[in-house]
């Protein structure tokens, strides 16, 4: 029997996601399961991904492939506030590159790094589907922030400290 690595609440959420698919296709819930696991654990350690693989009856490598492909999954610890900025061409043409440089300077970190106090992690993301609202930031995979000027970034960082 699989020893629970996640809370009963998290497992219930995964079961709800699995129920959306035919029984033989439960691995289709892998993205939902990884999101639930990451929300609970803060990031996806190999042991957590292995647990998800066992729970969904799929090869661990298939879970690793999903987790490493999407920027919303963190395979190492991140700061309390993960900021992901879209740097795809449409956003870059609307100032995202300059905005990213400003955030790096403001926080004193580069992409994939976390501030010394553990508060902020900065990630580079791909298209977030809001090109008309660029530059676009996603905070903790849950909140989209649009038209991010330097003033808006200053205000956000101050609010999150």
C-alpha positions as CSV (number, residue, x, y, z in Angstrom):
1,X,0.0,0.0,0.0
2,X,1.1,3.5,-0.8
3,X,2.0,5.5,2.2
4,X,0.4,9.0,2.0
5,X,2.8,11.8,1.3
6,X,0.0,14.3,0.9
7,X,-2.8,15.2,3.3
8,X,-6.2,13.6,3.0
9,X,-7.5,16.9,1.7
10,X,-5.0,17.0,-1.1
11,X,-5.7,13.4,-2.0
12,X,-9.4,14.1,-2.1
13,X,-8.7,17.0,-4.5
14,X,-6.6,14.7,-6.7
15,X,-9.4,12.1,-6.6
16,X,-11.9,14.7,-7.7
17,X,-9.6,15.5,-10.7
18,X,-9.1,11.8,-11.5
19,X,-12.9,11.4,-11.5
20,X,-13.2,13.6,-14.5
21,X,-11.5,11.0,-16.7
22,X,-12.4,7.4,-17.6
23,X,-10.8,5.0,-15.0
24,X,-8.2,3.7,-17.5
25,X,-7.1,7.4,-18.2
26,X,-6.4,8.5,-14.6
27,X,-3.0,9.7,-15.6
28,X,-4.7,12.5,-17.5
29,X,-5.1,14.2,-14.1
30,X,-1.3,14.5,-13.8
31,X,-1.2,18.3,-14.2
32,X,-4.0,18.8,-11.6
33,X,-2.2,16.4,-9.2
34,X,1.1,18.1,-9.5
35,X,-0.5,21.5,-8.9
36,X,-2.3,20.2,-5.8
37,X,0.9,18.6,-4.5
38,X,2.9,21.8,-5.2
39,X,0.3,23.9,-3.4
40,X,0.6,21.7,-0.4
41,X,4.4,21.2,-0.4
42,X,5.6,24.4,-1.8
43,X,7.6,22.7,-4.6
44,X,7.9,19.3,-6.2
45,X,10.6,17.2,-4.7
46,X,11.5,13.9,-6.5
47,X,9.7,12.0,-3.7
48,X,6.6,14.0,-4.3
49,X,6.6,13.4,-8.0
50,X,7.2,9.7,-7.4
51,X,4.2,9.6,-5.1
52,X,2.0,11.3,-7.7
53,X,3.3,8.8,-10.3
54,X,2.4,5.8,-8.0
55,X,-1.0,7.4,-7.2
56,X,-1.9,7.9,-10.8
57,X,-0.3,4.5,-11.8
58,X,2.1,6.0,-14.3
59,X,5.8,5.9,-14.9
60,X,7.7,8.4,-12.8
61,X,9.6,9.7,-15.8
62,X,6.2,10.7,-17.4
63,X,5.5,12.8,-14.3
64,X,9.0,14.4,-14.4
65,X,8.5,15.3,-18.1
66,X,5.3,17.2,-17.3
67,X,6.8,18.9,-14.2
68,X,10.0,20.0,-16.1
69,X,8.1,21.2,-19.2
70,X,5.8,23.7,-17.6
71,X,7.2,26.8,-15.8
72,X,4.4,26.7,-13.2
73,X,6.0,23.7,-11.6
74,X,8.9,24.2,-9.3
75,X,11.4,21.4,-8.9
76,X,13.4,23.2,-6.3
77,X,12.3,25.4,-3.4
78,X,11.1,28.9,-4.3
79,X,10.5,32.1,-2.4
80,X,7.2,32.9,-0.7
81,X,6.3,35.1,-3.7
82,X,7.2,33.6,-7.1
83,X,7.0,36.2,-9.9
84,X,7.0,34.8,-13.4
85,X,7.3,37.3,-16.2
86,X,6.4,36.6,-19.8
87,X,9.3,37.3,-22.1
88,X,7.8,35.9,-25.3
89,X,8.2,38.2,-28.4
90,X,4.8,40.0,-28.2
91,X,5.4,40.9,-24.5
92,X,9.1,41.7,-25.2
93,X,7.9,44.2,-27.9
94,X,5.7,45.8,-25.4
95,X,8.4,46.3,-22.8
96,X,8.7,43.0,-20.9
97,X,12.5,42.8,-21.4
98,X,12.9,46.2,-19.8
99,X,10.5,45.3,-17.1
100,X,12.3,42.0,-16.4
101,X,15.6,44.0,-16.1
102,X,14.0,46.4,-13.7
103,X,12.7,43.5,-11.5
104,X,16.1,41.9,-11.5
105,X,17.7,45.2,-10.5
106,X,15.0,45.9,-7.9
107,X,15.3,42.4,-6.2
108,X,19.0,41.9,-6.9
109,X,18.4,38.5,-8.4
110,X,18.3,36.9,-11.9
111,X,15.9,34.4,-13.4
112,X,15.7,31.2,-11.4
113,X,17.1,32.8,-8.3
114,X,15.6,33.6,-4.9
115,X,16.3,36.6,-2.7
116,X,18.5,36.0,0.3
117,X,15.5,36.5,2.6
118,X,13.5,33.8,0.8
119,X,10.7,36.2,-0.1
120,X,11.0,36.4,-3.9
121,X,11.8,34.1,-6.7
122,X,12.0,35.4,-10.3
123,X,11.2,33.1,-13.2
124,X,11.0,33.6,-16.9
125,X,7.7,32.4,-18.4
126,X,6.3,31.6,-21.8
127,X,3.1,33.0,-23.3
128,X,0.5,33.7,-20.7
129,X,-2.2,34.5,-23.2
130,X,-2.5,38.2,-22.4
131,X,-0.2,39.8,-25.0
132,X,-2.4,42.9,-25.2
133,X,-1.9,43.5,-21.5
134,X,1.9,43.2,-21.5
135,X,4.1,43.2,-19.6
136,X,2.4,40.4,-17.8
137,X,3.5,38.8,-14.4
138,X,2.0,35.8,-12.7
139,X,2.3,35.7,-8.9
140,X,2.5,32.3,-7.3
141,X,0.8,30.7,-10.4
142,X,-2.5,32.1,-9.3
143,X,-2.7,35.9,-9.9
144,X,-2.1,37.6,-13.3
145,X,-0.9,41.1,-13.1
146,X,-1.1,43.1,-16.3
147,X,0.6,46.2,-17.8
148,X,3.3,46.1,-15.2
149,X,5.1,49.5,-15.1
150,X,8.0,50.2,-12.8
151,X,5.6,52.0,-10.5
152,X,3.3,49.0,-10.3
153,X,6.3,46.7,-9.7
154,X,7.5,49.0,-6.9
155,X,4.0,49.0,-5.3
156,X,3.7,45.2,-5.6
157,X,7.1,44.5,-4.1
158,X,6.3,46.8,-1.2
159,X,3.0,45.1,-0.6
160,X,4.5,41.7,-0.6
161,X,7.4,42.5,1.8
